[in-house]
Amino acid sequence: MAETPTTTAPTPEMVNVTINGSKVRVPKGINVIEAARYAGVFIPHYCYHPKLAVAGNCRMCMVEIGEAMLTPDRRPVLNPDGKPRIVMQPRLAIGCNTPVKEGMVVVTNSAAVTQSQNAVLEFLLINHPLDCPICDQAGECKLQEYSVEFGAGASRFREEKVHKPKKVDLGPRVMLDDERCILCSRCIRFMRDIAKEDCLGIVERGSHSTLTCWPGKKLDSNYSLNTVDLCPVGALTDKDFRFKMRTWFLKESKSICTSCAAGCNTIIWSRANVIHRQTPRSNDAVNECWMCDAGRLNYKFINDAGRLTKPLALTNGKQTETTCADALKQLGPKLRAALAHRDSVAFVGSARATNEELYLFAKLAKGSVSDCVPRSWTADNFIVKADRNPNSAGAKLFGVAAEPMGSKLAVIADGIKNGKIKTLVVHQEDVTRHGIGPELLAKLSLLLVIDFKQTATTKAAHFVLPGVTFAEKRGTFTNAKGRLQRVWPAISLGGEALPEWEIFRGLLRELGGVDNHLDIAALFADMAGNVPALSGLTLSKIGDDGVQISVS
């Protein structure tokens, strides 16, 4: 996984250090590994991770450290040229646990450092299995990469390797190959210090040391797959992704998780329009570099072969396939007639939709009763939010959802029951599961559903327009803390399925609306000009990490 320095503001006090001959100013107190990044120098490491407590056990980050020679009264000794005399320490130091200070000199490419790196890699490879061709970590393995870049290229070891347990079932989602483990302890520290579920440890001694679960415990946490991300070798593997695809075949697309209101930043890994995994993307303002297992595994519905790809229209009591153009043409006069009596039309929007979709949906629903379906699950004290909708903040910002959310659903059901509401427009929801059953839907004169999958509601609809998932469109979401974030298309479904903002734009045009929403950027510009919370923003200003807006 990507490792980046923390993005929190540095302390005002800065110090001057010299790294491989280059002078650089860095925040006082950071370690040598992080200081080297400021100079564009990479120091290899295994056990160190910027978000975990320092262990200092792999010794891969050894560097030479020098300091200015001082007189007894703590004044620098100067060379004939007037520069401070630097004295190098007699022994190498680990960069992960050595804080920088004023005047420090660091050398990462000397003969002594190179010899140390070669020795560490040779030691790690003594008992490591030579199974790179069949290892799931190939292409992402730091042992493999460092062996090429920093290793000696040959081993002097000729004895039989120590064999350790293979295919160890640590829990429901993680498999361990102990022979590959280099005992970096990243997984142990994450579960103990970050996830607060201490369940992993190392037993035995020397070359027989193995990673295992404590007696009576399993690696059964909603954050267990973060240990797979942290593992620098192929010891811990994700059962869901295991032996599924080589990573160098996969396309990486930036996105966010839509499983709850946390809005974790993610990378979607896909090939040939199929998503194979979703992993966290670093953003200290949202999820740092972690995400829950439930969120990262919630992608398989996108690959469902039963996805809606063609519009459906009810003809002679049977739904038949049509085109988007024909469906919109038929819907135009029907919706115009229905909306002439706004109190006879109701709208059920989706708090799982993008801000752009909610903005246009609000235009369609203006003057009619509308609401969204609330969703909740158990929150924790780490990442997971109780609100399972990814964009409740956006639904409220654009006025699609009632306050409290879901309170108008019963009003809509009663309106259909007593015959007051004759037209219902539903976006990405199965309302039969939320108090508006098939018997009520059968009473409607017009039921229009926009969704990407078949549900009991789509099966009862007079018209169904196929949409797409968050992984197949551009747009923005607003998380529980009011952070506005972007999504990009990772795959394309094909057929006549469209991003829902295009469907709503088509409906508004059929109703006589005039707009200049030629693309998502133009639509966002329209939003920014009309919604105070978005004033002055553009899609490019939001960037990869998002921006904070006021949604109160």
Secondary structure, DSSP 8 states (H G I E B T S, - for coil): -------S---S-EEEEEETTEEEEEETT-BHHHHHHHTT-----SS--TTS-----S-TTEEEEEEE-B-TTS-B-B-TTSSB-EEE-SS-EEGGG-B--TT-EEESSSHHHHHHHHHHHHHHHSSS---GGG-TTTTT-HHHHHHHHHS-S-----S-------SEE-SSSEEE-GGG-----HHHHIIIIIS----EEEES-GGG-EEEE-TT-----TTTTHHHHH-SSSSEEETTTTTT--GGG-EEEEEE--SSTT--EEEEEEETTEEEEEEE--BTTTTBT---HHHHTTTGGGG-TT---S-EEEETTEEEE--HHHHHHHHHHHHHHHHTSGGGEEEEE-TTS-HHHHHHHHHHHTTSEEEE---B----SSS--SB--TTHHHHHHTT-S-SSTTTTHHHHHHHHHTTS--EEEEES--GGGTT--HHHHTT-SEEEEEESS--HHHHT-SEEEE---GGGS-EEEE-TT-EEEEE--S----TT---HHHHHHHHHHHTT-----SSHHHHHHHHHHH-GGGTT--HHHHTTT-EE----
